[in-house]
Amino acid sequence: MTRNAVLFGEVLRHFRETAVLTQEAVAREIPCDRSHVARVEAGTRVPHDTFAKKCDELLGTGGVLLRLWGRIDWYPQVEHPDWFKRRAEMDAVATSLREYQERVVPGLLQTEGYARALFSRVVSGDELEERVRARLSRQQRFVSGGGPLYVVVLDESCLRNVVGSPGVMREQCAHLLSVGTRPNIRIQVAPAARYGLVRPSSSMSLITLPDGHQWVYSESLDRGHFRDDPAVFAGHSQTYDVLRADALSAPESAAVISDAMERYEQHGPARTQRRGLDQEQLQRRQRRQLHRNHPRFPRNRPHP
């Protein structure tokens, strides 16, 4: 829980003790279990707004708890189904964004083909197109002139993990090379073979908002996680800065991305060429087989 949840709990406990009521007495009036009241006061349980309103009425606070509840950002404490909307809202106003990504190119750098191939694994039809449009629209603020600082460290797996097809990956690599030349964007690669490179335990984003508020954002299989604890942010920020210092420089990274793009360019023609050779060999075997199956007639050779 964050300091905001703890603050709410402390205010609730203050009013409860001022009213000379036990946690059990409050729980009976809500109604709820006494342990729920205890956990809210300890800052380890997220209360509903109806809980805050009922406590205001019971303790005669004049609506203080409900107003405080409304000012607290509860996203760090509870998993919301609209977590991605929350992240998109942050991207729309962030003054700087630092990311570490593994296996998949981050959404703000994806091409339309890459995003479509990625989303097509889970949705189709109108929903697929809607998600692709939403992803591309988020990118405009960062790739347009005067966009906010955007620094990305890509694990090399992002370049090797094929999404869609070699053609999609070639286009994606070309896009990375293009946007990496913008003055507000820096793309660095953390090579797989570099010994001693300390990577974060998972992909993450370090987000700074206009009011100076800083967030750590990460994703699990099907949800997003937000943390704004200053100590947590400082720890992840240090890990990120060390990784960025030890990773390849932006020019070195561009060379690695360019090499990956060339490999994907060669993949398609090489495969077509192999198919052509295989077909030619098959035709040769068929001709030999036909030749062996023909009846053989003795030739009249001249006698010496």
C-alpha positions as CSV (number, residue, x, y, z in Angstrom):
1,M,0.0,0.0,0.0
2,T,1.1,3.6,-0.6
3,R,1.4,6.4,1.9
4,N,-2.1,7.7,0.8
5,A,-3.8,4.5,1.9
6,V,-2.0,4.7,5.2
7,L,-3.0,8.3,5.6
8,F,-6.7,7.4,5.0
9,G,-6.4,4.7,7.7
10,E,-4.8,7.1,10.2
11,V,-7.6,9.7,9.7
12,L,-10.3,7.0,10.1
13,R,-8.7,5.7,13.3
14,H,-8.4,9.3,14.7
15,F,-12.1,10.0,14.2
16,R,-13.1,6.5,15.5
17,E,-11.1,7.0,18.7
18,T,-12.4,10.5,19.2
19,A,-15.9,9.1,19.0
20,V,-14.8,6.5,21.6
21,L,-15.8,3.6,19.4
22,T,-14.1,0.2,18.9
23,Q,-13.4,-1.3,15.5
24,E,-16.0,-3.9,16.3
25,A,-18.6,-1.2,17.0
26,V,-17.9,0.5,13.7
27,A,-18.0,-2.8,11.9
28,R,-21.5,-3.6,13.2
29,E,-22.8,-0.3,11.9
30,I,-21.3,-0.4,8.4
31,P,-21.9,-3.5,8.4
32,C,-18.7,-5.4,7.7
33,D,-16.2,-7.7,9.5
34,R,-14.1,-6.1,12.2
35,S,-10.9,-7.3,10.4
36,H,-11.9,-5.1,7.4
37,V,-12.0,-2.0,9.6
38,A,-8.6,-3.0,11.1
39,R,-7.0,-3.5,7.7
40,V,-8.4,-0.2,6.3
41,E,-6.9,1.6,9.4
42,A,-3.6,-0.2,8.8
43,G,-3.6,0.9,5.2
44,T,-3.6,-2.6,3.8
45,R,-7.2,-2.8,2.5
46,V,-8.9,-0.6,-0.1
47,P,-12.3,0.7,1.1
48,H,-15.3,1.4,-1.1
49,D,-16.6,5.0,-1.3
50,T,-19.8,3.7,0.5
51,F,-17.6,2.6,3.4
52,A,-16.1,6.1,3.7
53,K,-19.6,7.7,3.4
54,K,-21.0,5.4,6.1
55,C,-18.0,6.2,8.4
56,D,-18.6,9.9,7.9
57,E,-22.3,9.5,9.0
58,L,-21.4,7.3,12.0
59,L,-18.5,9.4,13.3
60,G,-20.0,12.8,12.5
61,T,-17.0,14.0,10.4
62,G,-18.9,16.3,8.1
63,G,-17.9,14.3,5.0
64,V,-14.1,14.5,5.6
65,L,-13.5,10.8,4.9
66,L,-15.5,10.7,1.7
67,R,-13.7,13.8,0.4
68,L,-10.3,12.3,1.3
69,W,-11.3,9.0,-0.4
70,G,-12.1,10.9,-3.6
71,R,-8.7,12.6,-3.6
72,I,-6.7,9.4,-3.2
73,D,-5.4,7.6,-6.3
74,W,-6.3,4.0,-5.4
75,Y,-4.8,2.5,-8.6
76,P,-1.6,1.3,-6.9
77,Q,-3.6,-0.6,-4.4
78,V,-6.1,-2.5,-6.6
79,E,-6.1,-4.1,-10.0
80,H,-8.6,-2.3,-12.3
81,P,-10.0,-3.7,-15.5
82,D,-9.3,-0.4,-17.1
83,W,-5.6,-0.4,-16.2
84,F,-4.5,0.2,-19.7
85,K,-6.6,3.3,-19.9
86,R,-4.8,4.6,-16.9
87,R,-1.4,4.0,-18.6
88,A,-2.6,5.7,-21.8
89,E,-3.7,8.8,-19.8
90,M,-0.2,9.0,-18.3
91,D,1.5,8.7,-21.7
92,A,-0.7,11.6,-22.9
93,V,0.8,14.1,-20.3
94,A,4.2,12.5,-19.3
95,T,7.2,14.8,-19.4
96,S,9.6,11.9,-19.6
97,L,9.4,8.2,-20.1
98,R,12.1,5.6,-19.6
99,E,11.4,2.0,-20.5
100,Y,13.0,-1.4,-20.4
101,Q,11.4,-4.0,-22.6
102,E,12.0,-7.7,-23.2
103,R,10.7,-10.0,-25.9
104,V,8.2,-7.5,-27.4
105,V,8.9,-4.1,-28.9
106,P,7.1,-1.5,-26.7
107,G,3.8,-0.2,-27.9
108,L,5.0,3.4,-28.5
109,L,7.5,2.1,-31.0
110,Q,5.4,-0.6,-32.8
111,T,4.5,-0.4,-36.5
112,E,1.0,-1.0,-37.6
113,G,1.9,-4.4,-39.0
114,Y,3.7,-5.4,-35.8
115,A,0.8,-4.2,-33.6
116,R,-1.8,-6.0,-35.7
117,A,0.2,-9.3,-35.7
118,L,0.5,-9.0,-31.9
119,F,-3.1,-8.2,-31.2
120,S,-4.4,-10.9,-33.7
121,R,-3.2,-13.5,-31.2
122,V,-6.0,-12.6,-28.8
123,V,-8.7,-10.6,-30.8
124,S,-10.1,-10.3,-34.3
125,G,-12.4,-8.2,-36.4
126,D,-13.5,-4.7,-35.3
127,E,-11.9,-5.1,-31.9
128,L,-8.5,-5.9,-33.5
129,E,-8.7,-2.8,-35.7
130,E,-9.8,-0.7,-32.7
131,R,-6.8,-1.8,-30.6
132,V,-4.4,-1.1,-33.4
133,R,-5.8,2.4,-34.0
134,A,-5.6,3.1,-30.3
135,R,-2.0,2.0,-30.1
136,L,-0.9,4.1,-33.1
137,S,-2.7,7.2,-31.8
138,R,-0.7,7.0,-28.5
139,Q,2.6,7.3,-30.5
140,Q,1.9,10.7,-32.1
141,R,2.9,12.8,-29.1
142,F,6.3,11.1,-28.9
143,V,7.3,11.0,-32.5
144,S,6.1,14.5,-33.4
145,G,8.3,17.5,-33.1
146,G,9.0,18.6,-29.6
147,G,7.8,15.4,-28.0
148,P,8.8,14.4,-24.4
149,L,12.0,12.6,-23.6
150,Y,11.6,8.9,-24.4
151,V,14.5,6.6,-23.6
152,V,14.1,2.8,-24.3
153,V,16.5,0.0,-23.5
154,L,15.5,-3.1,-25.6
155,D,16.6,-6.5,-24.6
156,E,18.0,-8.2,-27.7
157,S,15.2,-10.7,-27.5
158,C,12.9,-7.9,-28.8
159,L,14.8,-8.1,-32.1
160,R,15.0,-11.9,-32.3
161,N,11.4,-12.8,-31.2
162,V,9.5,-13.0,-34.5
163,V,6.1,-11.3,-34.4
164,G,4.0,-11.9,-37.5
165,S,6.6,-12.7,-40.2
166,P,10.1,-11.8,-41.3
167,G,8.6,-9.0,-43.4
168,V,6.8,-7.5,-40.4
169,M,10.1,-7.7,-38.4
170,R,12.1,-6.1,-41.2
171,E,9.6,-3.2,-41.3
172,Q,9.7,-2.9,-37.5
173,C,13.5,-2.8,-37.4
174,A,13.5,0.0,-40.1
175,H,11.0,1.9,-38.0
176,L,13.2,1.7,-34.9
177,L,16.1,3.0,-36.9
178,S,14.0,5.9,-38.1
179,V,12.5,7.1,-34.8
180,G,15.8,6.6,-33.1
181,T,17.2,9.6,-34.9
182,R,14.6,12.0,-33.4
183,P,16.2,14.4,-30.8
184,N,13.8,13.3,-28.0
185,I,14.1,9.5,-28.5
186,R,17.0,7.3,-27.6
187,I,17.0,3.5,-28.3
188,Q,19.6,1.3,-26.8
189,V,20.0,-2.5,-27.0
190,A,21.0,-4.8,-24.1
191,P,22.8,-7.6,-25.9
192,A,22.1,-11.1,-24.8
193,A,25.7,-12.2,-24.8
194,R,27.1,-9.3,-22.7
195,Y,28.5,-10.8,-19.5
196,G,27.5,-9.1,-16.2
197,L,24.6,-7.0,-17.6
198,V,22.1,-6.6,-14.8
199,R,18.6,-6.5,-16.2
200,P,15.3,-5.7,-14.3
201,S,13.3,-8.8,-13.4
202,S,10.6,-7.8,-16.0
203,S,9.7,-5.1,-18.5
204,M,9.0,-1.8,-16.8
205,S,8.4,1.9,-17.3
206,L,9.5,4.9,-15.3
207,I,7.1,7.8,-15.8
208,T,7.4,11.4,-14.7
209,L,4.2,13.6,-14.8
210,P,4.0,17.4,-15.1
211,D,3.5,17.8,-11.4
212,G,6.7,15.9,-10.7
213,H,4.8,12.8,-9.6
214,Q,6.8,9.7,-10.6
215,W,5.4,6.2,-11.2
216,V,6.8,2.7,-11.8
217,Y,4.7,0.8,-14.2
218,S,4.9,-2.9,-15.1
219,E,2.7,-5.6,-16.6
220,S,1.9,-9.2,-15.7
221,L,0.1,-11.6,-18.0
222,D,-3.2,-9.7,-18.1
223,R,-3.0,-6.6,-16.0
224,G,-0.9,-3.5,-15.2
225,H,0.7,-2.5,-11.9
226,F,1.4,1.1,-10.7
227,R,3.7,2.1,-7.9
228,D,4.4,5.6,-6.7
229,D,6.4,4.9,-3.6
230,P,9.5,7.2,-3.8
231,A,11.7,4.5,-2.4
232,V,10.5,1.9,-5.0
233,F,10.9,4.4,-7.8
234,A,14.4,5.3,-6.7
235,G,15.5,1.7,-6.6
236,H,14.2,0.9,-10.0
237,S,15.6,4.1,-11.4
238,Q,19.0,3.2,-10.2
239,T,18.8,-0.3,-11.7
240,Y,17.7,1.3,-15.0
241,D,20.5,3.9,-15.1
242,V,23.1,1.2,-14.5
243,L,21.7,-1.0,-17.2
244,R,21.6,1.9,-19.6
245,A,25.2,2.8,-18.9
246,D,26.3,-0.8,-19.5
247,A,24.1,-1.4,-22.6
248,L,25.2,-0.6,-26.1
249,S,25.3,3.1,-27.0
250,A,22.6,4.5,-29.4
251,P,24.9,4.3,-32.4
252,E,26.1,0.8,-31.5
253,S,22.5,-0.2,-31.0
254,A,21.5,1.1,-34.4
255,A,24.1,-1.1,-35.9
256,V,22.7,-4.2,-34.1
257,I,19.2,-3.3,-35.3
258,S,20.4,-2.8,-38.8
259,D,22.0,-6.2,-38.8
260,A,18.8,-7.7,-37.6
261,M,16.9,-6.0,-40.4
262,E,19.3,-7.4,-43.0
263,R,18.8,-10.9,-41.6
264,Y,15.1,-10.5,-42.0
265,E,15.5,-9.1,-45.5
266,Q,17.6,-12.2,-46.5
267,H,15.2,-14.6,-44.9
268,G,12.4,-14.3,-47.5
269,P,14.5,-14.5,-50.7
270,A,16.7,-17.2,-49.3
271,R,13.6,-19.3,-48.5
272,T,12.2,-18.7,-52.0
273,Q,15.5,-19.7,-53.5
274,R,15.6,-22.9,-51.5
275,R,12.1,-23.8,-52.6
276,G,13.2,-23.2,-56.2
277,L,16.2,-25.5,-55.7
278,D,14.1,-28.2,-54.1
279,Q,11.6,-28.0,-57.0
280,E,14.4,-28.3,-59.5
281,Q,15.9,-31.3,-57.7
282,L,12.4,-33.0,-57.6
283,Q,12.0,-32.5,-61.4
284,R,15.4,-34.0,-62.0
285,R,14.6,-37.0,-59.9
286,Q,11.3,-37.4,-61.8
287,R,13.0,-37.2,-65.2
288,R,15.6,-39.9,-64.1
289,Q,12.7,-42.1,-62.8
290,L,10.9,-41.7,-66.2
291,H,14.0,-42.5,-68.0
292,R,14.6,-45.7,-66.0
293,N,11.0,-46.8,-66.6
294,H,11.2,-46.5,-70.4
295,P,11.7,-49.8,-72.3
296,R,15.3,-50.3,-73.5
297,F,16.0,-51.5,-77.0
298,P,19.3,-52.9,-78.2
299,R,21.4,-50.7,-80.4
300,N,22.9,-52.0,-83.6
301,R,26.5,-51.4,-83.3
302,P,28.8,-51.8,-86.4
303,H,31.1,-54.8,-86.3
304,P,34.8,-54.2,-86.7
